[in-house]
Amino acid sequence: MIYSSTITTAANTAEKSIDDTSLIITSGLIWLLEVDFPSGCCGLQHVQIFDGSYQVLPASPGESLHGDNVTARFDDLYLKQAAPFELKIRTWNLDDTWQHTVNIRVGVASSRAEMSRYMPAMAWDNFEKLLAETITNQEAIRKIQLEAALKNLNI
């Protein structure tokens, strides 16, 4: 399944005044993330995608995607199996004159058959083991990001 959201951010929306948009998805394996920056964004429209407090895209905490007349496409694997089944899209726009719009697309494989399509050389048992390892790695990254965020807040 492909989910999409078109998000318009007003001019002069500073990073400290981030707009949050929820994109409702199903549980499953996220195999595609696309962010389309139409012509005119001039690198001033910024986007981050989160699963709760975990920054999924870009994976570097605090960084954002931005561009002009480009579609950033990421064929990646990210398991989303815990509620709420949504991604939080954070946007801000440093343009002092114009609002800008980005298009977000998320591909999710929600059944065993669909998931195994993205790992065709692996048996399902091995795939489940890989998914468990992926979850462990994701949790470790979340912990590091949380510790960094708390350190920045001097807690």
N, CA, C and O of each residue as an XYZ file, in Angstrom:
620
protein
N       0.834     -1.166      0.000
C       0.000      0.000      0.000
C       0.890      1.244      0.000
O       1.946      1.274      0.633
N       0.445      2.249     -0.712
C       1.145      3.526     -0.740
C       0.253      4.558     -0.044
O      -0.917      4.723     -0.390
N       0.826      5.240      0.931
C       0.134      6.323      1.628
C       0.782      7.627      1.201
O       1.976      7.665      0.905
N      -0.003      8.698      1.168
C       0.582      9.977      0.762
C      -0.040     11.120      1.536
O      -1.147     11.022      2.067
N       0.709     12.204      1.581
C       0.240     13.429      2.212
C       0.870     14.603      1.475
O       2.063     14.595      1.173
N       0.056     15.609      1.193
C       0.530     16.858      0.606
C       0.476     17.896      1.712
O      -0.580     18.154      2.289
N       1.635     18.490      2.004
C       1.746     19.390      3.152
C       2.218     20.763      2.674
O       3.255     20.886      2.023
N       1.446     21.780      3.005
C       1.817     23.156      2.692
C       2.216     23.843      3.992
O       1.499     23.779      4.991
N       3.372     24.500      3.961
C       3.889     25.196      5.137
C       3.972     26.682      4.824
O       4.533     27.087      3.806
N       3.408     27.482      5.710
C       3.368     28.931      5.515
C       4.774     29.521      5.499
O       5.703     28.956      6.077
N       4.918     30.658      4.833
C       6.183     31.394      4.845
C       6.528     31.771      6.278
O       5.648     31.931      7.125
N       7.826     31.911      6.533
C       8.326     32.319      7.851
C       7.940     31.361      8.971
O       7.693     31.796     10.096
N       7.886     30.064      8.680
C       7.666     29.074      9.727
C       9.037     28.603     10.177
O       9.662     27.767      9.525
N       9.501     29.146     11.294
C      10.841     28.842     11.796
C      10.913     27.420     12.325
O       9.889     26.813     12.638
N      12.129     26.892     12.424
C      12.325     25.536     12.931
C      11.743     25.389     14.337
O      11.276     24.310     14.701
N      11.767     26.455     15.123
C      11.208     26.407     16.481
C       9.683     26.392     16.453
O       9.053     26.107     17.472
N       9.082     26.695     15.307
C       7.621     26.723     15.164
C       7.164     25.621     14.211
O       6.244     25.825     13.419
N       7.792     24.481     14.285
C       7.559     23.366     13.352
C       6.071     23.019     13.249
O       5.350     22.993     14.246
N       5.634     22.752     12.012
C       4.294     22.217     11.765
C       4.382     20.696     11.805
O       5.261     20.104     11.179
N       3.469     20.063     12.543
C       3.399     18.606     12.597
C       2.167     18.134     11.843
O       1.070     18.659     12.039
N       2.351     17.141     10.981
C       1.260     16.522     10.246
C       1.321     15.031     10.491
O       2.393     14.436     10.376
N       0.196     14.405     10.826
C       0.148     12.959     11.029
C      -0.256     12.271      9.731
O      -1.210     12.677      9.068
N       0.479     11.233      9.383
C       0.143     10.405      8.226
C      -0.224      9.026      8.766
O       0.635      8.295      9.257
N      -1.493      8.682      8.672
C      -1.985      7.403      9.174
C      -1.584      6.299      8.190
O      -1.810      6.410      6.985
N      -0.982      5.231      8.731
C      -0.563      4.081      7.929
C      -1.034      2.804      8.633
O      -1.660      2.869      9.690
N      -0.731      1.652      8.046
C      -1.014      0.378      8.709
C       0.267     -0.145      9.341
O       1.348      0.402      9.122
N       0.140     -1.191     10.113
C       1.342     -1.846     10.625
C       1.986     -2.605      9.474
O       1.308     -3.028      8.538
N       3.284     -2.769      9.552
C       3.973     -3.527      8.511
C       5.377     -3.029      8.272
O       5.952     -2.306      9.085
N       5.907     -3.425      7.157
C       7.264     -3.098      6.761
C       7.240     -1.907      5.808
O       6.732     -2.001      4.691
N       7.797     -0.785      6.267
C       7.909      0.382      5.392
C       9.078      0.128      4.452
O      10.218     -0.014      4.895
N       8.800      0.072      3.179
C       9.830     -0.245      2.189
C      10.164      0.950      1.295
O      11.103      0.891      0.502
N       9.396      2.030      1.423
C       9.618      3.200      0.578
C       9.250      4.464      1.337
O       8.198      4.542      1.971
N      10.130      5.448      1.262
C       9.846      6.796      1.745
C      10.252      7.763      0.645
O      11.396      7.745      0.191
N       9.321      8.607      0.215
C       9.613      9.613     -0.811
C       9.188     10.985     -0.317
O       8.127     11.145      0.287
N      10.030     11.964     -0.582
C       9.706     13.357     -0.301
C       9.942     14.125     -1.593
O      11.060     14.183     -2.103
N       8.874     14.709     -2.111
C       8.931     15.448     -3.374
C       8.959     16.940     -3.076
O       8.014     17.493     -2.514
N      10.059     17.585     -3.462
C      10.206     19.040     -3.326
C      10.002     19.647     -4.712
O      10.908     19.593     -5.543
N       8.824     20.228     -4.978
C       8.574     20.819     -6.296
C       9.498     22.006     -6.568
O      10.123     22.558     -5.662
N       9.560     22.371     -7.832
C      10.339     23.535     -8.234
C       9.839     24.767     -7.487
O       8.633     24.993     -7.379
N      10.766     25.550     -6.978
C      10.421     26.764     -6.248
C      10.689     26.675     -4.764
O      10.727     27.698     -4.081
N      10.878     25.455     -4.244
C      11.164     25.314     -2.808
C      12.517     25.930     -2.447
O      12.713     26.394     -1.324
N      13.441     25.930     -3.394
C      14.744     26.587     -3.251
C      15.520     26.148     -2.015
O      16.338     26.907     -1.495
N      15.273     24.936     -1.542
C      15.977     24.440     -0.363
C      15.528     25.084      0.928
O      16.180     24.916      1.958
N      14.425     25.822      0.898
C      13.950     26.532      2.091
C      12.887     25.760      2.866
O      12.651     26.040      4.041
N      12.247     24.793      2.217
C      11.245     23.943      2.861
C      11.975     22.740      3.446
O      12.686     22.046      2.720
N      11.818     22.479      4.734
C      12.517     21.393      5.423
C      11.527     20.339      5.898
O      10.391     20.651      6.254
N      11.981     19.066      5.897
C      11.121     17.944      6.269
C      11.898     16.965      7.134
O      13.063     16.665      6.875
N      11.221     16.471      8.174
C      11.702     15.357      8.988
C      10.514     14.412      9.162
O       9.369     14.855      9.248
N      10.795     13.097      9.214
C       9.740     12.104      9.431
C      10.076     11.323     10.694
O      11.186     10.816     10.855
N       9.087     11.236     11.594
C       9.264     10.584     12.887
C       8.262      9.460     13.077
O       7.145      9.504     12.562
N       8.685      8.452     13.827
C       7.817      7.426     14.387
C       7.831      7.692     15.889
O       8.768      7.292     16.579
N       6.813      8.356     16.396
C       6.833      8.811     17.786
C       7.946      9.834     17.954
O       7.968     10.851     17.261
N       8.876      9.566     18.878
C       9.997     10.487     19.078
C      11.242     10.053     18.314
O      12.280     10.710     18.392
N      11.140      8.946     17.575
C      12.278      8.410     16.816
C      12.312      9.021     15.423
O      11.346      8.907     14.669
N      13.417      9.667     15.081
C      13.555     10.274     13.761
C      13.931      9.206     12.740
O      15.029      8.652     12.777
N      12.999      8.928     11.829
C      13.177      7.906     10.807
C      13.938      8.454      9.603
O      14.821      7.787      9.065
N      13.587      9.683      9.179
C      14.184     10.259      7.974
C      14.381     11.749      8.135
O      13.424     12.443      8.479
N      15.557     12.273      7.908
C      16.789     11.502      7.761
C      17.166     10.869      9.099
O      16.723     11.325     10.153
N      17.969      9.837      9.055
C      18.309      9.093     10.271
C      19.226      9.882     11.195
O      19.355      9.530     12.368
N      19.856     10.920     10.710
C      20.735     11.752     11.541
C      19.878     12.688     12.387
O      19.207     13.565     11.844
N      19.889     12.516     13.716
C      19.043     13.344     14.582
C      19.297     14.838     14.373
O      20.440     15.287     14.294
N      18.198     15.594     14.287
C      18.288     17.034     14.138
C      18.459     17.514     12.711
O      18.265     18.698     12.434
N      18.816     16.630     11.805
C      18.982     17.013     10.400
C      17.631     16.983      9.691
O      16.669     16.404     10.198
N      17.564     17.603      8.530
C      16.324     17.623      7.762
C      16.638     17.437      6.286
O      17.774     17.609      5.843
N      15.599     17.080      5.539
C      15.702     17.024      4.085
C      15.195     18.339      3.530
O      14.241     18.913      4.054
N      15.829     18.818      2.471
C      15.381     20.014      1.779
C      15.928     19.949      0.358
O      16.934     19.288      0.100
N      15.264     20.634     -0.555
C      15.711     20.587     -1.944
C      14.836     21.456     -2.823
O      13.975     22.191     -2.340
N      15.070     21.359     -4.115
C      14.311     22.118     -5.098
C      14.187     21.287     -6.366
O      15.191     20.864     -6.940
N      12.953     21.053     -6.801
C      12.696     20.299     -8.028
C      13.352     18.917     -7.986
O      14.002     18.493     -8.941
N      13.168     18.230     -6.863
C      13.769     16.916     -6.688
C      12.837     16.033     -5.857
O      12.154     16.507     -4.950
N      12.824     14.752     -6.183
C      12.131     13.774     -5.362
C      13.187     12.914     -4.686
O      13.932     12.187     -5.343
N      13.239     13.007     -3.360
C      14.168     12.190     -2.583
C      13.472     10.862     -2.320
O      12.436     10.816     -1.657
N      14.051      9.776     -2.848
C      13.450      8.445     -2.747
C      14.377      7.551     -1.955
O      15.568      7.446     -2.248
N      13.807      6.900     -0.937
C      14.599      6.033     -0.072
C      13.961      4.650     -0.056
O      12.897      4.455      0.531
N      14.616      3.695     -0.704
C      14.190      2.302     -0.663
C      14.868      1.699      0.559
O      16.001      1.223      0.492
N      14.159      1.729      1.660
C      14.727      1.309      2.938
C      13.756      0.345      3.591
O      12.638      0.171      3.104
N      14.157     -0.279      4.673
C      13.273     -1.164      5.401
C      13.169     -0.665      6.835
O      14.174     -0.520      7.531
N      11.939     -0.404      7.264
C      11.680      0.042      8.625
C      10.401     -0.636      9.086
O       9.350     -0.477      8.465
N      10.488     -1.397     10.182
C       9.338     -2.136     10.675
C       8.508     -1.262     11.608
O       9.012     -0.725     12.595
N       7.237     -1.134     11.278
C       6.301     -0.378     12.106
C       5.228     -1.346     12.566
O       4.310     -1.675     11.815
N       5.352     -1.808     13.826
C       4.372     -2.780     14.293
C       3.734     -2.390     15.617
O       2.933     -3.151     16.159
N       4.074     -1.219     16.149
C       3.469     -0.763     17.398
C       2.593      0.457     17.136
O       2.953      1.350     16.370
N       1.435      0.471     17.790
C       0.532      1.616     17.678
C       1.156      2.826     18.371
O       1.961      2.645     19.285
N       0.827      4.012     17.987
C      -0.150      4.361     16.959
C       0.436      4.154     15.560
O       1.630      4.357     15.340
N      -0.406      3.755     14.639
C       0.040      3.484     13.278
C      -0.029      4.767     12.460
O      -0.932      4.981     11.651
N       0.961      5.600     12.708
C       1.085      6.880     12.026
C       2.542      7.303     12.036
O       3.334      6.860     12.869
N       2.871      8.154     11.110
C       4.165      8.810     11.089
C       3.904     10.299     11.288
O       2.914     10.840     10.794
N       4.798     10.947     12.011
C       4.687     12.385     12.222
C       5.648     13.053     11.249
O       6.841     12.752     11.224
N       5.107     13.961     10.453
C       5.922     14.684      9.481
C       6.065     16.112      9.987
O       5.080     16.831     10.156
N       7.305     16.505     10.224
C       7.589     17.852     10.719
C       8.120     18.682      9.559
O       9.025     18.263      8.838
N       7.548     19.854      9.394
C       7.983     20.738      8.313
C       8.184     22.149      8.846
O       7.528     22.580      9.795
N       9.100     22.846      8.213
C       9.244     24.286      8.438
C       9.732     24.910      7.145
O      10.286     24.233      6.279
N       9.512     26.232      7.029
C       9.765     26.927      5.777
C      10.482     28.240      6.086
O       9.910     29.128      6.718
N      11.719     28.361      5.647
C      12.522     29.542      5.920
C      12.329     30.658      4.898
O      12.947     31.717      5.010
N      11.468     30.425      3.895
C      11.187     31.464      2.896
C      10.396     32.588      3.565
O       9.385     32.330      4.219
N      10.849     33.828      3.405
C      10.163     34.944      4.054
C       8.980     35.469      3.243
O       8.280     36.380      3.685
N       8.753     34.897      2.053
C       7.701     35.419      1.179
C       6.659     34.378      0.793
O       5.463     34.670      0.817
N       7.087     33.178      0.439
C       6.193     32.194     -0.169
C       5.984     30.973      0.715
O       6.899     30.505      1.393
N       4.746     30.469      0.689
C       4.484     29.162      1.277
C       5.026     28.105      0.324
O       5.159     28.358     -0.874
N       5.337     26.929      0.846
C       5.815     25.836     -0.005
C       5.086     24.547      0.337
O       4.644     24.344      1.467
N       4.970     23.688     -0.653
C       4.260     22.428     -0.513
C       5.197     21.279     -0.852
O       5.945     21.341     -1.827
N       5.149     20.227     -0.036
C       5.887     19.000     -0.322
C       4.891     17.855     -0.379
O       3.818     17.907      0.223
N       5.269     16.825     -1.113
C       4.455     15.618     -1.222
C       5.241     14.469     -0.603
O       6.400     14.234     -0.945
N       4.584     13.754      0.323
C       5.214     12.638      1.022
C       4.506     11.358      0.587
O       3.277     11.314      0.525
N       5.281     10.318      0.285
C       4.724      9.013     -0.057
C       5.435      7.943      0.773
O       6.657      7.957      0.921
N       4.640      7.019      1.309
C       5.172      5.952      2.153
C       4.604      4.629      1.659
O       3.386      4.462      1.583
N       5.484      3.690      1.323
C       5.067      2.348      0.912
C       5.163      1.401      2.090
O       6.204      1.314      2.741
N       4.059      0.679      2.370
C       4.015     -0.249      3.501
C       3.547     -1.615      3.012
O       2.511     -1.729      2.356
N       4.320     -2.646      3.337
C       3.919     -4.031      3.089
C       3.339     -4.549      4.400
O       4.048     -4.622      5.403
N       2.056     -4.910      4.401
C       1.412     -5.254      5.666
C       1.161     -6.752      5.862
O       0.851     -7.171      6.977
N       1.281     -7.552      4.837
C       1.072     -8.993      5.000
C       2.398     -9.735      4.888
O       3.382     -9.193      4.386
N       2.416    -10.972      5.358
C       3.633    -11.797      5.263
C       4.087    -11.936      3.811
O       5.279    -11.857      3.515
N       3.138    -12.140      2.920
C       3.488    -12.311      1.510
C       4.131    -11.048      0.954
O       5.138    -11.116      0.249
N       3.550     -9.899      1.272
C       4.125     -8.636      0.789
C       5.507     -8.404      1.386
O       6.428     -7.998      0.677
N       5.661     -8.660      2.692
C       6.950     -8.445      3.344
C       8.038     -9.323      2.743
O       9.160     -8.866      2.528
N       7.705    -10.592      2.469
C       8.720    -11.498      1.937
C       9.161    -11.087      0.532
O      10.233    -11.487      0.079
N       8.352    -10.300     -0.151
C       8.716     -9.783     -1.477
C       9.996     -8.946     -1.420
O      10.777     -8.924     -2.371
N      10.200     -8.259     -0.294
C      11.351     -7.378     -0.164
C      12.583     -8.108      0.359
O      13.661     -7.522      0.458
N      12.422     -9.373      0.690
C      13.545    -10.221      1.094
C      13.397    -11.573      0.397
O      13.279    -12.594      1.075
N      13.400    -11.607     -0.934
C      13.052    -12.836     -1.659
C      14.018    -13.995     -1.450
O      13.627    -15.151     -1.613
N      15.238    -13.721     -1.103
C      16.210    -14.796     -0.956
C      16.167    -15.437      0.428
O      16.899    -16.389      0.698
N      15.326    -14.923      1.285
C      15.302    -15.407      2.652
C      14.031    -16.192      2.931
O      12.952    -15.825      2.467
N      14.160    -17.269      3.687
C      12.989    -17.996      4.159
C      12.293    -17.134      5.208
O      12.912    -16.250      5.800
N      10.992    -17.395      5.438
C      10.236    -16.566      6.377
C      10.857    -16.598      7.780
O      10.893    -15.566      8.450
N      11.347    -17.760      8.240
C      11.950    -17.846      9.570
C      13.160    -16.924      9.675
O      13.339    -16.234     10.678
N      13.985    -16.917      8.632
C      15.142    -16.030      8.633
C      14.700    -14.568      8.575
O      15.312    -13.694      9.189
N      13.636    -14.324      7.832
C      13.113    -12.964      7.727
C      12.625    -12.482      9.099
O      12.896    -11.348      9.495
N      11.898    -13.354      9.828
C      11.435    -12.974     11.162
C      12.612    -12.699     12.085
O      12.551    -11.783     12.904
N      13.677    -13.474     11.967
C      14.879    -13.252     12.777
C      15.499    -11.890     12.413
O      15.902    -11.138     13.301
N      15.573    -11.576     11.127
C      16.099    -10.292     10.691
C      15.230     -9.143     11.204
O      15.751     -8.109     11.622
N      13.904     -9.322     11.175
C      13.021     -8.292     11.693
C      13.254     -8.073     13.188
O      13.248     -6.933     13.651
N      13.459     -9.146     13.943
C      13.737     -9.014     15.374
C      15.034     -8.247     15.597
O      15.111     -7.397     16.484
N      16.054     -8.547     14.791
C      17.320     -7.811     14.899
C      17.125     -6.337     14.524
O      17.715     -5.454     15.147
N      16.305     -6.077     13.517
C      16.025     -4.710     13.101
C      15.349     -3.935     14.226
O      15.685     -2.779     14.483
N      14.403     -4.572     14.890
C      13.712     -3.925     16.011
C      14.703     -3.603     17.127
O      14.671     -2.509     17.690
N      15.582     -4.552     17.449
C      16.598     -4.328     18.476
C      17.481     -3.144     18.099
O      17.767     -2.290     18.939
N      17.914     -3.090     16.845
C      18.749     -1.973     16.385
C      17.992     -0.652     16.440
O      18.552      0.366     16.848
N      16.721     -0.658     16.031
C      15.917      0.556     16.081
C      15.771      1.046     17.517
O      15.865      2.246     17.775
N      15.544      0.133     18.449
C      15.405      0.519     19.859
C      16.709      1.099     20.398
O      16.680      2.049     21.180
N      17.848      0.545     19.996
C      19.141      1.080     20.436
C      19.338      2.504     19.925
O      19.816      3.371     20.656
N      18.969      2.741     18.665
C      19.095      4.087     18.088
C      18.152      5.044     18.800
O      18.527      6.180     19.089
N      16.924      4.597     19.089
C      15.968      5.438     19.823
C      16.544      5.847     21.174
O      16.428      7.003     21.580
N      17.164      4.896     21.866
C      17.742      5.171     23.186
C      18.847      6.227     23.068
O      18.912      7.149     23.880
N      19.702      6.095     22.072
C      20.781      7.065     21.867
C      20.207      8.437     21.568
O      20.673      9.442     22.106
N      19.183      8.484     20.699
C      18.568      9.774     20.358
C      17.909     10.404     21.572
O      18.003     11.617     21.763
N      17.232      9.591     22.411
C      16.587     10.112     23.608
C      17.625     10.658     24.583
O      17.439     11.736     25.148
N      18.714      9.920     24.783
C      19.776     10.384     25.672
C      20.375     11.698     25.180
O      20.652     12.594     25.978
N      20.574     11.815     23.869
C      21.103     13.046     23.302
C      20.134     14.197     23.489
O      20.541     15.311     23.817
N      18.841     13.930     23.281
C      17.834     14.970     23.453
C      17.765     15.431     24.906
O      17.664     16.629     25.171
N      17.818     14.488     25.852
C      17.785     14.846     27.272
C      19.033     15.619     27.661
O      18.970     16.550     28.464
N      20.163     15.233     27.092
C      21.414     15.949     27.381
C      21.322     17.386     26.880
O      21.779     18.310     27.553
N      20.727     17.578     25.693
C      20.563     18.929     25.140
C      19.629     19.779     25.991
O      19.748     21.004     26.023
N      18.692     19.117     26.686
C      17.775     19.838     27.553
C      18.333     20.006     28.967
O      17.702     20.616     29.829
N      19.544     19.446     29.192
C      20.220     19.488     30.488
C      19.395     18.834     31.584
O      19.301     19.343     32.701
N      18.793     17.684     31.244
C      17.994     16.936     32.229
C      18.849     15.837     32.818
O      18.382     15.081     33.670
